[in-house]
Amino acid sequence: MRDPEFAGLGALVTGGASGIGLATARLLAARGARVACLDLDPAPLEAPLEQVRADVGDDAAVRAAVGEAARRLGGLDIVVNNAGVGAVGTIEANSDHDWHRVFDVNVLGIVRVTRAALPLLRASDNAVVVNTCSVAASVGLPNRALYSATKGAVQALTLAMAADHLAEGIRVCCVNPGTADTPWVRRLLAAAPDPQAELQALAARQPSGRLVAAEEVAAAIAYLASPLAGATTGTVLAVDGGMHGLRLPASPGS
């Protein structure tokens, strides 16, 4: 019987206390990885998941947390940059403070975590960074100006990082989920005047007609992080129910 796919590998998942991050951490652990979840407010996690607390907006805290995670895991091979915050509205709806805050978490958070992890990744034989991006990086969505701008930056940053670190043996990819069934989306729905109608609208804008499950995004992240995907870098993998690539008729026969 062969070893599990991720046997002997240490993985750090940011935003790992809930949603896509928690689903990813659980899947990597189930496939043999040693996993630490970095979160601003980590919830109690089941064994064997480790947890470290840090705000990805605080460089000193990030460096300390990455070092602590590597110590507990016995090294670091995989970084999943999943931590992020959302924003709703056109460019008029968010203040300069909001723009700086969301970019600081969604973009600079990836920079801080990866920068702290690079010395550890350079020592690994399966070094990989997977960033959680969004279909909003390449598809215009209404009332998502700030959020979309950050995710466009994440996609461009992913490709630049892949080019910069390929010679060091570090792969860098990203996943672009569509509207996923996560705690943030559920909070948006709860705040809507008609949550059920809003849920139906979010589902309908994806050709599949439903929200993406966190576990489906986790499976894509696990593929990109796997030693079996050693030739895959600079890849943008859509997990979006067809939003990016499909243009289906509005009704049968149209």
VOGUKOL-925779 format. One record per residue (C-alpha): residue in three letters; z, x, y. Coordinates in nm, 4 decimals. Example, Ala and Ser with C-alpha at 12.3 -4.5 7.8 and 13.67 -1.06 7.14 Angstrom:
2
+-----+----------+----------+----------+
| res |        Z |        X |        Y |
+-----+----------+----------+----------+
| ALA |   0.7800 |   1.2300 |  -0.4500 |
| SER |   0.7140 |   1.3670 |  -0.1060 |
+-----+----------+----------+----------+
This chain:
254
+-----+----------+----------+----------+
| res |        Z |        X |        Y |
+-----+----------+----------+----------+
| MET |   0.0000 |   0.0000 |   0.0000 |
| ARG |  -0.1087 |   0.1532 |   0.3307 |
| ASP |   0.1208 |   0.1948 |   0.6285 |
| PRO |   0.1288 |  -0.0801 |   0.8916 |
| GLU |  -0.1382 |  -0.0457 |   1.1602 |
| PHE |   0.1017 |   0.0790 |   1.4314 |
| ALA |   0.3439 |   0.2711 |   1.2089 |
| GLY |   0.5051 |   0.5642 |   1.3900 |
| LEU |   0.3877 |   0.4552 |   1.7369 |
| GLY |   0.6036 |   0.3726 |   2.0368 |
| ALA |   0.4922 |   0.0994 |   2.2746 |
| LEU |   0.6192 |  -0.0055 |   2.6169 |
| VAL |   0.5332 |  -0.3586 |   2.7336 |
| THR |   0.6050 |  -0.4483 |   3.0949 |
| GLY |   0.6836 |  -0.8084 |   3.1745 |
| GLY |   0.7901 |  -0.8185 |   2.8126 |
| ALA |   1.0633 |  -1.0812 |   2.8323 |
| SER |   0.8355 |  -1.3861 |   2.8239 |
| GLY |   0.4813 |  -1.5191 |   2.7988 |
| ILE |   0.1988 |  -1.2814 |   2.7140 |
| GLY |   0.4297 |  -0.9786 |   2.7290 |
| LEU |   0.6767 |  -1.1149 |   2.4767 |
| ALA |   0.3972 |  -1.2330 |   2.2462 |
| THR |   0.2452 |  -0.8843 |   2.2621 |
| ALA |   0.5753 |  -0.7095 |   2.1961 |
| ARG |   0.6414 |  -0.9269 |   1.8924 |
| LEU |   0.2936 |  -0.8702 |   1.7517 |
| LEU |   0.3042 |  -0.4936 |   1.7947 |
| ALA |   0.6473 |  -0.4809 |   1.6315 |
| ALA |   0.5265 |  -0.6980 |   1.3430 |
| ARG |   0.2456 |  -0.4484 |   1.2870 |
| GLY |   0.4817 |  -0.1519 |   1.2690 |
| ALA |   0.5279 |  -0.0261 |   1.6260 |
| ARG |   0.8586 |   0.0590 |   1.7878 |
| VAL |   0.8572 |  -0.1557 |   2.1023 |
| ALA |   1.0480 |  -0.1585 |   2.4292 |
| CYS |   1.0143 |  -0.4445 |   2.6771 |
| LEU |   1.0489 |  -0.3553 |   3.0447 |
| ASP |   1.1350 |  -0.6478 |   3.2665 |
| LEU |   1.3007 |  -0.7216 |   3.5987 |
| ASP |   1.5367 |  -0.9646 |   3.4295 |
| PRO |   1.5046 |  -0.9162 |   3.0545 |
| ALA |   1.6260 |  -1.2014 |   2.8404 |
| PRO |   1.8098 |  -1.1259 |   2.5160 |
| LEU |   1.5460 |  -1.0027 |   2.2725 |
| GLU |   1.5527 |  -1.0208 |   1.8969 |
| ALA |   1.5657 |  -0.7009 |   1.6920 |
| PRO |   1.3858 |  -0.4705 |   1.6608 |
| LEU |   1.2674 |  -0.5096 |   2.0218 |
| GLU |   1.4371 |  -0.2805 |   2.2729 |
| GLN |   1.4769 |  -0.3789 |   2.6363 |
| VAL |   1.4920 |  -0.1786 |   2.9576 |
| ARG |   1.5457 |  -0.3217 |   3.3031 |
| ALA |   1.3350 |  -0.2198 |   3.6027 |
| ASP |   1.1477 |  -0.3617 |   3.8989 |
| VAL |   0.7894 |  -0.2306 |   3.8838 |
| GLY |   0.8028 |  -0.2242 |   4.2632 |
| ASP |   1.0682 |   0.0513 |   4.2543 |
| ASP |   0.9233 |   0.3900 |   4.1607 |
| ALA |   1.2575 |   0.5542 |   4.0841 |
| ALA |   1.3646 |   0.2650 |   3.8631 |
| VAL |   1.0311 |   0.2708 |   3.6821 |
| ARG |   1.0531 |   0.6431 |   3.6113 |
| ALA |   1.4058 |   0.6041 |   3.4775 |
| ALA |   1.3098 |   0.3046 |   3.2606 |
| VAL |   1.0015 |   0.4744 |   3.1150 |
| GLY |   1.2089 |   0.7797 |   3.0305 |
| GLU |   1.4786 |   0.5659 |   2.8704 |
| ALA |   1.2213 |   0.3709 |   2.6679 |
| ALA |   1.0624 |   0.6926 |   2.5423 |
| ARG |   1.4050 |   0.8264 |   2.4450 |
| ARG |   1.4864 |   0.5148 |   2.2447 |
| LEU |   1.1438 |   0.4954 |   2.0838 |
| GLY |   1.1161 |   0.8636 |   2.0036 |
| GLY |   0.8110 |   0.9053 |   2.2250 |
| LEU |   0.5492 |   0.6877 |   2.3880 |
| ASP |   0.1974 |   0.6183 |   2.2667 |
| ILE |   0.1053 |   0.2764 |   2.4066 |
| VAL |   0.1615 |   0.1278 |   2.7517 |
| VAL |   0.0860 |  -0.2396 |   2.8089 |
| ASN |   0.0917 |  -0.3101 |   3.1821 |
| ASN |   0.1529 |  -0.6829 |   3.1742 |
| ALA |   0.4061 |  -0.7403 |   3.4550 |
| GLY |   0.2651 |  -0.9447 |   3.7398 |
| VAL |   0.3197 |  -1.2272 |   3.9828 |
| GLY |   0.0973 |  -1.5156 |   4.0837 |
| ALA |  -0.0150 |  -1.6540 |   4.4171 |
| VAL |  -0.1799 |  -1.9802 |   4.5158 |
| GLY |  -0.3964 |  -2.0599 |   4.8159 |
| THR |  -0.6911 |  -1.9529 |   5.0287 |
| ILE |  -0.6709 |  -1.6428 |   5.2500 |
| GLU |  -0.5010 |  -1.8577 |   5.5150 |
| ALA |  -0.2197 |  -1.9676 |   5.2880 |
| ASN |  -0.0425 |  -1.6354 |   5.2338 |
| SER |   0.1223 |  -1.4142 |   5.4932 |
| ASP |   0.0751 |  -1.0388 |   5.5259 |
| HIS |   0.4121 |  -1.0050 |   5.3539 |
| ASP |   0.2826 |  -1.2074 |   5.0567 |
| TRP |  -0.0306 |  -0.9948 |   5.0329 |
| HIS |   0.1670 |  -0.6716 |   5.0344 |
| ARG |   0.4203 |  -0.8059 |   4.7816 |
| VAL |   0.1655 |  -0.9307 |   4.5270 |
| PHE |  -0.0467 |  -0.6156 |   4.5516 |
| ASP |   0.2711 |  -0.4081 |   4.5176 |
| VAL |   0.3579 |  -0.5740 |   4.1864 |
| ASN |   0.0165 |  -0.6461 |   4.0344 |
| VAL |  -0.1625 |  -0.3244 |   4.1287 |
| LEU |   0.0885 |  -0.0608 |   4.2345 |
| GLY |   0.3160 |  -0.1698 |   3.9506 |
| ILE |   0.0479 |  -0.0517 |   3.7078 |
| VAL |   0.0151 |   0.2730 |   3.9021 |
| ARG |   0.3898 |   0.3409 |   3.8931 |
| VAL |   0.4376 |   0.2665 |   3.5236 |
| THR |   0.1291 |   0.4555 |   3.4075 |
| ARG |   0.1997 |   0.7511 |   3.6351 |
| ALA |   0.5478 |   0.7824 |   3.4872 |
| ALA |   0.4107 |   0.7510 |   3.1333 |
| LEU |   0.1220 |   0.9983 |   3.1604 |
| PRO |   0.3157 |   1.3128 |   3.0597 |
| LEU |   0.4344 |   1.1291 |   2.7470 |
| LEU |   0.0915 |   0.9857 |   2.6680 |
| ARG |  -0.0674 |   1.3292 |   2.6905 |
| ALA |   0.1520 |   1.4345 |   2.3976 |
| SER |   0.0337 |   1.1449 |   2.1777 |
| ASP |  -0.2484 |   1.1370 |   1.9240 |
| ASN |  -0.3017 |   0.7645 |   1.9962 |
| ALA |  -0.2542 |   0.7382 |   2.3710 |
| VAL |  -0.3699 |   0.4105 |   2.5198 |
| VAL |  -0.3043 |   0.1973 |   2.8261 |
| VAL |  -0.3902 |  -0.1723 |   2.8224 |
| ASN |  -0.3714 |  -0.3645 |   3.1487 |
| THR |  -0.3397 |  -0.7416 |   3.1687 |
| CYS |  -0.6038 |  -0.8432 |   3.4198 |
| SER |  -0.7612 |  -1.1901 |   3.4571 |
| VAL |  -1.0915 |  -1.3739 |   3.4511 |
| ALA |  -1.0174 |  -1.4164 |   3.8240 |
| ALA |  -1.1372 |  -1.0555 |   3.8631 |
| SER |  -1.4958 |  -1.1662 |   3.8119 |
| VAL |  -1.5069 |  -1.5470 |   3.8491 |
| GLY |  -1.4444 |  -1.7220 |   4.1783 |
| LEU |  -1.1559 |  -1.9679 |   4.1396 |
| PRO |  -1.0410 |  -2.2061 |   4.4131 |
| ASN |  -0.7063 |  -2.1429 |   4.5813 |
| ARG |  -0.6543 |  -1.8045 |   4.4164 |
| ALA |  -0.7698 |  -1.5641 |   4.6901 |
| LEU |  -0.4732 |  -1.3270 |   4.6855 |
| TYR |  -0.4240 |  -1.3360 |   4.3102 |
| SER |  -0.7970 |  -1.2814 |   4.2486 |
| ALA |  -0.8056 |  -0.9863 |   4.4889 |
| THR |  -0.5275 |  -0.8131 |   4.2975 |
| LYS |  -0.6944 |  -0.8721 |   3.9636 |
| GLY |  -1.0271 |  -0.7440 |   4.0928 |
| ALA |  -0.8380 |  -0.4290 |   4.1879 |
| VAL |  -0.6794 |  -0.4092 |   3.8420 |
| GLN |  -1.0201 |  -0.4265 |   3.6726 |
| ALA |  -1.1641 |  -0.1539 |   3.8974 |
| LEU |  -0.8503 |   0.0558 |   3.8508 |
| THR |  -0.8793 |   0.0227 |   3.4728 |
| LEU |  -1.2312 |   0.1637 |   3.4721 |
| ALA |  -1.1381 |   0.4472 |   3.7074 |
| MET |  -0.8355 |   0.5383 |   3.4945 |
| ALA |  -1.0489 |   0.5318 |   3.1797 |
| ALA |  -1.2860 |   0.7828 |   3.3375 |
| ASP |  -1.0079 |   1.0034 |   3.4726 |
| HIS |  -0.8108 |   1.0357 |   3.1510 |
| LEU |  -1.0741 |   1.0266 |   2.8767 |
| ALA |  -1.0800 |   1.4071 |   2.8501 |
| GLU |  -0.7020 |   1.4001 |   2.7988 |
| GLY |  -0.7382 |   1.1716 |   2.4968 |
| ILE |  -0.5982 |   0.8660 |   2.6761 |
| ARG |  -0.7876 |   0.5392 |   2.6405 |
| VAL |  -0.7606 |   0.2720 |   2.9117 |
| CYS |  -0.8777 |  -0.0895 |   2.8764 |
| CYS |  -0.7896 |  -0.4327 |   3.0087 |
| VAL |  -0.7846 |  -0.7909 |   2.8892 |
| ASN |  -0.9066 |  -1.0739 |   3.1124 |
| PRO |  -0.7365 |  -1.3980 |   3.0093 |
| GLY |  -0.8460 |  -1.7344 |   3.1341 |
| THR |  -0.5767 |  -1.9842 |   3.2269 |
| ALA |  -0.3059 |  -1.9076 |   2.9742 |
| ASP |  -0.0178 |  -2.1277 |   2.8693 |
| THR |   0.2569 |  -1.9152 |   3.0221 |
| PRO |   0.5844 |  -1.9856 |   3.2036 |
| TRP |   0.4137 |  -1.9249 |   3.5414 |
| VAL |   0.1422 |  -2.1803 |   3.4703 |
| ARG |   0.4016 |  -2.4265 |   3.3459 |
| ARG |   0.5926 |  -2.3836 |   3.6732 |
| LEU |   0.2738 |  -2.4551 |   3.8668 |
| LEU |   0.2191 |  -2.7676 |   3.6624 |
| ALA |   0.5760 |  -2.8833 |   3.7132 |
| ALA |   0.5340 |  -2.8519 |   4.0914 |
| ALA |   0.2076 |  -3.0497 |   4.0999 |
| PRO |   0.2102 |  -3.4138 |   4.2177 |
| ASP |   0.0594 |  -3.5147 |   3.8827 |
| PRO |   0.1370 |  -3.2437 |   3.6227 |
| GLN |  -0.0664 |  -3.4085 |   3.3469 |
| ALA |  -0.3734 |  -3.4429 |   3.5654 |
| GLU |  -0.3373 |  -3.0815 |   3.6787 |
| LEU |  -0.3067 |  -2.9662 |   3.3169 |
| GLN |  -0.6248 |  -3.1533 |   3.2271 |
| ALA |  -0.8062 |  -2.9951 |   3.5225 |
| LEU |  -0.6970 |  -2.6441 |   3.4238 |
| ALA |  -0.8042 |  -2.7038 |   3.0649 |
| ALA |  -1.1373 |  -2.8573 |   3.1650 |
| ARG |  -1.2500 |  -2.5583 |   3.3708 |
| GLN |  -1.2575 |  -2.3521 |   3.0525 |
| PRO |  -1.5565 |  -2.4304 |   2.8289 |
| SER |  -1.3242 |  -2.4421 |   2.5280 |
| GLY |  -1.1447 |  -2.7352 |   2.6922 |
| ARG |  -0.7939 |  -2.5943 |   2.6490 |
| LEU |  -0.5569 |  -2.3331 |   2.7831 |
| VAL |  -0.5494 |  -1.9891 |   2.6240 |
| ALA |  -0.2446 |  -1.9233 |   2.4059 |
| ALA |  -0.0277 |  -1.6231 |   2.4852 |
| GLU |  -0.0616 |  -1.5166 |   2.1217 |
| GLU |  -0.4412 |  -1.5048 |   2.1574 |
| VAL |  -0.4134 |  -1.2652 |   2.4491 |
| ALA |  -0.1592 |  -1.0603 |   2.2538 |
| ALA |  -0.4050 |  -1.0278 |   1.9656 |
| ALA |  -0.6684 |  -0.8894 |   2.2028 |
| ILE |  -0.4197 |  -0.6413 |   2.3490 |
| ALA |  -0.3206 |  -0.5308 |   1.9994 |
| TYR |  -0.6859 |  -0.4713 |   1.9095 |
| LEU |  -0.7402 |  -0.2512 |   2.2158 |
| ALA |  -0.4141 |  -0.0617 |   2.1541 |
| SER |  -0.4805 |  -0.0041 |   1.7844 |
| PRO |  -0.5614 |   0.3364 |   1.6347 |
| LEU |  -0.8511 |   0.1516 |   1.4715 |
| ALA |  -1.0096 |   0.1094 |   1.8177 |
| GLY |  -1.0232 |   0.4808 |   1.8926 |
| ALA |  -1.3799 |   0.4622 |   2.0287 |
| THR |  -1.2957 |   0.1792 |   2.2686 |
| THR |  -1.2168 |   0.2735 |   2.6273 |
| GLY |  -1.3142 |   0.1396 |   2.9672 |
| THR |  -1.3494 |  -0.1991 |   2.7995 |
| VAL |  -1.2871 |  -0.5306 |   2.9756 |
| LEU |  -1.2156 |  -0.7863 |   2.7042 |
| ALA |  -1.2342 |  -1.1516 |   2.8065 |
| VAL |  -0.9994 |  -1.3982 |   2.6365 |
| ASP |  -1.0944 |  -1.6950 |   2.8470 |
| GLY |  -1.2328 |  -1.9802 |   2.6419 |
| GLY |  -1.5833 |  -1.8895 |   2.7611 |
| MET |  -1.5152 |  -1.9041 |   3.1379 |
| HIS |  -1.6856 |  -1.5765 |   3.2185 |
| GLY |  -1.9946 |  -1.5946 |   3.0034 |
| LEU |  -2.0749 |  -1.9578 |   2.9277 |
| ARG |  -2.2379 |  -2.2227 |   3.1460 |
| LEU |  -2.2280 |  -2.5426 |   2.9463 |
| PRO |  -2.3801 |  -2.8739 |   3.0614 |
| ALA |  -2.1364 |  -3.1071 |   3.2329 |
| SER |  -2.2142 |  -3.3802 |   2.9830 |
| PRO |  -2.4122 |  -3.4067 |   2.6582 |
| GLY |  -2.7840 |  -3.4031 |   2.7203 |
| SER |  -2.7580 |  -3.2898 |   3.0844 |
+-----+----------+----------+----------+
